[in-house]
Amino acid sequence: MSQARSVLVPGRPAPRGAYPHLKVAGDLVFVSGTSARQADGIVAGAEVGPDGTVTRDIRVQTRAVLDNVAALLGTLGLSLADLVDVTSFLVTMDDFDGYNEVYGAFFTADTGPARTTVAVAQLPHPHLAIEIKAIAHRAATNALARRRAAKTAISSRPAAKKAISSRPAAEE
């Protein structure tokens, strides 16, 4: 049984709490809630006016969030095509159409992940309009390649070769 491992990705916005960017458990990769926040702390798609009023562009933020998710997955050799489930959190459902428009440029109903979209009262930063968490599945071909590599590594060990060669013929 494999242990789950946490992945913090250098160069990406640091998590705002005690959690990793990614959690890998077997062939599943869990992407923690990801926003439009850039590595420098600036939130893409948010502008603060002279009077302090914040304007959020859901299209820019949705694109930035999906780009951030893609960058996180890319560190493990995965892409958005490996996503099997997405949960999106919107501060207001008034943004749904703009969010859905951009989302549709990344995914189709035939090939995209399952999706749930919910409205929330607020997100951890007042400039955020959206946050997305996701689950990716490493493709079966990747899993097969990993198993072959592990098997090769085990069979190349001297003790393993001896154990393999000492089995009775009936067991092989």
C-alpha positions as CSV (number, residue, x, y, z in Angstrom):
1,M,0.0,0.0,0.0
2,S,1.5,3.3,-1.0
3,Q,1.8,6.3,1.3
4,A,0.2,9.6,0.2
5,R,2.7,12.4,-0.3
6,S,2.4,16.1,-0.2
7,V,3.8,18.3,-2.9
8,L,4.7,22.0,-2.5
9,V,5.6,23.5,-5.8
10,P,8.4,26.1,-5.8
11,G,7.6,29.3,-7.7
12,R,3.9,29.0,-7.3
13,P,1.8,31.1,-4.8
14,A,2.4,29.6,-1.3
15,P,-0.7,28.0,0.3
16,R,-2.4,30.3,2.8
17,G,-2.6,27.6,5.4
18,A,-1.2,24.3,6.5
19,Y,-1.8,22.3,3.3
20,P,0.1,21.4,0.2
21,H,-0.5,22.4,-3.4
22,L,-1.0,18.8,-4.3
23,K,-1.6,15.5,-2.5
24,V,-0.6,12.3,-4.4
25,A,-2.3,9.1,-3.3
26,G,-1.7,6.2,-5.6
27,D,-2.9,7.1,-9.1
28,L,-4.9,10.1,-7.8
29,V,-3.6,13.6,-7.5
30,F,-5.7,16.0,-5.3
31,V,-5.2,19.7,-6.2
32,S,-5.9,22.0,-3.2
33,G,-8.1,25.0,-3.7
34,T,-6.4,27.2,-6.3
35,S,-7.1,30.8,-7.0
36,A,-6.0,33.5,-9.5
37,R,-3.3,34.6,-7.1
38,Q,0.1,34.8,-8.7
39,A,3.5,34.0,-7.2
40,D,4.0,37.7,-6.4
41,G,0.7,37.8,-4.4
42,I,-1.2,39.8,-7.0
43,V,-4.6,38.5,-7.9
44,A,-5.1,38.3,-11.7
45,G,-8.3,39.9,-12.8
46,A,-8.7,42.2,-9.7
47,E,-8.3,45.9,-9.7
48,V,-8.6,48.3,-6.8
49,G,-10.0,51.7,-7.7
50,P,-8.9,55.0,-6.2
51,D,-11.8,54.8,-3.8
52,G,-10.8,51.3,-2.7
53,T,-13.6,49.6,-4.7
54,V,-12.5,46.2,-5.9
55,T,-13.5,45.1,-9.5
56,R,-13.2,41.4,-10.2
57,D,-13.1,40.0,-13.8
58,I,-14.4,36.5,-13.6
59,R,-13.2,35.6,-17.1
60,V,-9.6,36.7,-16.3
61,Q,-9.7,35.0,-12.9
62,T,-11.1,31.7,-14.3
63,R,-8.4,31.6,-16.9
64,A,-5.7,32.4,-14.3
65,V,-7.0,29.7,-12.0
66,L,-7.1,27.0,-14.7
67,D,-3.6,28.1,-15.8
68,N,-2.4,27.8,-12.2
69,V,-4.0,24.3,-11.9
70,A,-2.3,23.3,-15.1
71,A,1.0,24.5,-13.9
72,L,0.7,22.6,-10.6
73,L,-0.3,19.4,-12.5
74,G,2.6,20.0,-15.0
75,T,5.1,19.5,-12.2
76,L,4.0,15.9,-12.0
77,G,3.9,15.4,-15.8
78,L,0.1,15.7,-15.8
79,S,-2.2,18.2,-17.6
80,L,-5.8,19.4,-17.4
81,A,-6.7,16.4,-19.6
82,D,-5.9,14.2,-16.6
83,L,-8.6,15.9,-14.4
84,V,-11.6,13.7,-13.5
85,D,-13.3,16.0,-11.0
86,V,-13.5,19.8,-10.5
87,T,-15.3,21.7,-7.8
88,S,-15.5,25.5,-8.4
89,F,-16.4,28.0,-5.8
90,L,-17.9,31.3,-7.0
91,V,-18.4,34.3,-4.7
92,T,-21.6,35.1,-6.7
93,M,-23.6,33.1,-9.2
94,D,-23.9,36.3,-11.2
95,D,-20.5,35.3,-12.5
96,F,-21.6,31.9,-13.7
97,D,-22.0,32.7,-17.4
98,G,-18.5,34.4,-17.7
99,Y,-16.9,31.5,-15.7
100,N,-18.7,28.9,-17.8
101,E,-17.6,30.6,-21.0
102,V,-13.9,30.5,-20.1
103,Y,-14.3,27.0,-18.6
104,G,-15.7,25.8,-21.9
105,A,-12.6,27.0,-23.8
106,F,-10.6,24.5,-21.7
107,F,-13.0,21.5,-21.5
108,T,-15.8,19.9,-23.4
109,A,-18.7,17.8,-22.1
110,D,-17.3,14.8,-23.9
111,T,-13.8,14.9,-22.6
112,G,-13.8,17.2,-19.6
113,P,-14.0,16.3,-15.9
114,A,-17.1,15.9,-13.8
115,R,-17.9,19.3,-12.3
116,T,-19.7,20.9,-9.4
117,T,-20.1,24.7,-9.1
118,V,-21.2,26.3,-5.8
119,A,-21.7,29.8,-4.6
120,V,-19.9,30.8,-1.3
121,A,-20.2,33.8,0.9
122,Q,-16.6,34.7,0.5
123,L,-13.1,33.4,-0.3
124,P,-9.9,33.8,1.7
125,H,-8.9,37.1,0.0
126,P,-11.4,39.9,-0.9
127,H,-10.0,40.2,-4.5
128,L,-10.9,36.6,-5.3
129,A,-14.1,35.8,-7.4
130,I,-13.3,32.0,-7.8
131,E,-11.4,29.1,-6.4
132,I,-11.1,25.6,-7.9
133,K,-10.1,22.3,-6.3
134,A,-9.7,19.3,-8.5
135,I,-8.8,15.6,-8.7
136,A,-6.6,14.2,-11.4
137,H,-6.1,10.6,-12.3
138,R,-2.7,9.4,-13.7
139,A,-3.5,7.6,-17.0
140,A,-3.4,3.8,-17.0
141,T,-0.4,4.0,-19.4
142,N,1.5,6.1,-16.8
143,A,0.5,3.6,-14.1
144,L,1.7,0.7,-16.2
145,A,5.0,2.5,-17.0
146,R,5.5,3.1,-13.2
147,R,4.8,-0.6,-12.4
148,R,7.2,-1.7,-15.1
149,A,9.9,0.6,-13.8
150,A,9.4,-0.6,-10.2
151,K,9.5,-4.2,-11.4
152,T,12.7,-3.6,-13.3
153,A,14.2,-1.8,-10.3
154,I,13.3,-4.8,-8.0
155,S,14.5,-7.5,-10.4
156,S,17.8,-5.7,-10.9
157,R,18.7,-6.0,-7.2
158,P,21.1,-8.9,-6.5
159,A,18.9,-10.4,-3.7
160,A,15.8,-10.1,-5.9
161,K,17.5,-12.0,-8.8
162,K,18.5,-14.7,-6.4
163,A,15.0,-15.0,-5.0
164,I,13.5,-15.1,-8.5
165,S,15.9,-17.7,-9.8
166,S,15.5,-19.9,-6.7
167,R,11.8,-20.4,-7.2
168,P,10.7,-23.9,-8.3
169,A,9.7,-24.1,-11.9
170,A,6.1,-24.9,-11.0
171,E,5.7,-21.4,-9.4
172,E,6.9,-19.4,-12.3
